[in-house]
């Protein structure tokens, strides 16, 4: 049954919108915008950026006009260790452009794999439509950066610096996705016409050769071997010669990446806690580490992060960076913009409802570098190293209130040793539930 808006209803609505409070709110909002008109200074005052645990991690990086936050966050956690190991100044960075190159290359192959796996499905099926909507993008997940590093290693930014396209990737992505869709047409037609596996493999290899050339032209040729020269904070010159990206990682990072696992908080009825989950068609390296999440209650997720911070190690984590974020003050705090009060409405939902109804999902990855604990060792607020440069927040750092973390944080990456034997056994030994490609836990940071 349809129900159109009548002229009488419009007249009634107009009358209701003429109250004195509405008039004041309208004047403030039309002049200043929604966020400025609803700004709550009390929330700022309650979240002073001082922390009982505060790791010294140096200057923040800047992903610029690209969606590489997941790479920046992961490489930042690693550069913290390199900086301390070698006594480097705070400007030192690992090359985000290097991992970006190989991510684009591997995502092309991963796309071809999914195209062939769905080649007998109709083009208008939900899965194929999802695949063709975005053949690849800048975003990613923790397990995806691990897959890249395990295969390609890492290099200092001085060895493989930023390019125009790595710092501003929209133009490249538009061009690249058109090329990938063109290749999808050919691959699907080969399957339709029952081409031999040899013909399909040959065509795919030829496509990958073209992809590599495009990437090499756009980002520059990635190094195979290199020398690493630097001066430490005592101005002592040092050099390591004949390194490869893999030996550089082994020597200067040295992490056992299999020990770092993704912990999520997804409080929806379809994802029981203390269970693991994969996401269909989510990944980058065919044959490499696949995305795998362990779902736990939010307080459990926080406790793991606190334990790792207490051990002096920063924490990769993922959030929805859209709601209740004040970039100027560098504050992520529920209620910083009191829009419901401004408009005299109720828009509150539970975290589960926001996920289920498409109002929230993970959109950004950053690094936890501190936490403020109360007398009962419970978190009050958190220190966050962002990757938006030093002009955002307080020299690039943000303060996150604990209630905001409860509502909008979805993921942390911690070492297995902080989970306890029961959860480690679940992560290692249980078969993950496969989620649909469009599940919110498949969102890319």
Rosetta blueprint (number, residue, H / E / L):
1 X L
2 X L
3 X L
4 X L
5 X L
6 X L
7 X H
8 X H
9 X H
10 X H
11 X H
12 X H
13 X H
14 X H
15 X H
16 X H
17 X L
18 X L
19 X L
20 X H
21 X H
22 X H
23 X H
24 X H
25 X H
26 X H
27 X H
28 X H
29 X H
30 X H
31 X H
32 X H
33 X L
34 X H
35 X H
36 X H
37 X H
38 X H
39 X E
40 X L
41 X H
42 X H
43 X H
44 X H
45 X H
46 X L
47 X L
48 X L
49 X L
50 X L
51 X L
52 X L
53 X E
54 X E
55 X L
56 X L
57 X L
58 X L
59 X L
60 X L
61 X L
62 X E
63 X L
64 X L
65 X E
66 X L
67 X L
68 X L
69 X H
70 X H
71 X H
72 X H
73 X H
74 X H
75 X H
76 X H
77 X H
78 X H
79 X H
80 X H
81 X H
82 X H
83 X H
84 X H
85 X H
86 X H
87 X L
88 X L
89 X L
90 X L
91 X L
92 X L
93 X L
94 X E
95 X L
96 X H
97 X H
98 X H
99 X H
100 X H
101 X H
102 X H
103 X H
104 X H
105 X H
106 X H
107 X H
108 X H
109 X H
110 X H
111 X H
112 X H
113 X H
114 X H
115 X H
116 X H
117 X H
118 X L
119 X L
120 X L
121 X L
122 X L
123 X L
124 X L
125 X L
126 X H
127 X H
128 X H
129 X H
130 X H
131 X H
132 X H
133 X H
134 X L
135 X L
136 X L
137 X L
138 X L
139 X L
140 X L
141 X L
142 X H
143 X H
144 X H
145 X H
146 X H
147 X H
148 X H
149 X H
150 X H
151 X H
152 X H
153 X L
154 X L
155 X L
156 X E
157 X L
158 X L
159 X L
160 X L
161 X L
162 X L
163 X L
164 X H
165 X H
166 X H
167 X H
168 X E
169 X L
170 X H
171 X H
172 X H
173 X H
174 X H
175 X H
176 X H
177 X H
178 X H
179 X H
180 X H
181 X H
182 X H
183 X H
184 X H
185 X H
186 X H
187 X H
188 X H
189 X H
190 X H
191 X H
192 X H
193 X L
194 X L
195 X L
196 X L
197 X H
198 X H
199 X H
200 X H
201 X H
202 X H
203 X H
204 X H
205 X H
206 X H
207 X H
208 X H
209 X H
210 X H
211 X H
212 X H
213 X H
214 X H
215 X H
216 X H
217 X H
218 X H
219 X H
220 X L
221 X L
222 X L
223 X L
224 X L
225 X L
226 X E
227 X E
228 X E
229 X E
230 X E
231 X E
232 X L
233 X L
234 X L
235 X L
236 X L
237 X E
238 X E
239 X E
240 X E
241 X E
242 X E
243 X E
244 X L
245 X H
246 X H
247 X H
248 X H
249 X H
250 X H
251 X H
252 X H
253 X L
254 X L
255 X L
256 X L
257 X H
258 X H
259 X H
260 X E
261 X E
262 X E
263 X E
264 X E
265 X L
266 X L
267 X L
268 X L
269 X L
270 X L
271 X L
272 X L
273 X L
274 X L
275 X E
276 X E
277 X E
278 X E
279 X E
280 X L
281 X L
282 X L
283 X L
284 X L
285 X L
286 X L
287 X L
288 X L
289 X L
290 X L
291 X L
292 X L
293 X E
294 X E
295 X E
296 X L
297 X L
298 X H
299 X H
300 X H
301 X H
302 X H
303 X H
304 X H
305 X H
306 X H
307 X H
308 X H
309 X H
310 X H
311 X L
312 X L
313 X L
314 X L
315 X E
316 X E
317 X E
318 X E
319 X E
320 X L
321 X L
322 X L
323 X L
324 X L
325 X E
326 X E
327 X L
328 X L
329 X L
330 X L
331 X E
332 X E
333 X L
334 X L
335 X L
336 X L
337 X E
338 X L
339 X H
340 X H
341 X H
342 X H
343 X H
344 X L
345 X L
346 X L
347 X L
348 X L
349 X L
350 X L
351 X H
352 X H
353 X H
354 X H
355 X H
356 X H
357 X L
358 X L
359 X L
360 X L
361 X L
362 X L
363 X L
364 X E
365 X E
366 X E
367 X E
368 X E
369 X E
370 X E
371 X E
372 X E
373 X E
374 X L
375 X L
376 X L
377 X L
378 X L
379 X E
380 X E
381 X E
382 X E
383 X E
384 X E
385 X E
386 X L
387 X L
388 X E
389 X L
390 X L
391 X L
392 X L
393 X L
394 X E
395 X L
396 X L
397 X E
398 X E
399 X E
400 X E
401 X E
402 X H
403 X H
404 X H
405 X H
406 X H
407 X H
408 X H
409 X E
410 X E
411 X E
412 X E
413 X E
414 X E
415 X E
416 X H
417 X H
418 X H
419 X L
420 X L
421 X H
422 X H
423 X H
424 X H
425 X H
426 X H
427 X H
428 X H
429 X H
430 X L
431 X L
432 X L
433 X E
434 X E
435 X E
436 X L
437 X L
438 X L
439 X L
440 X H
441 X H
442 X H
443 X L
444 X L
445 X L
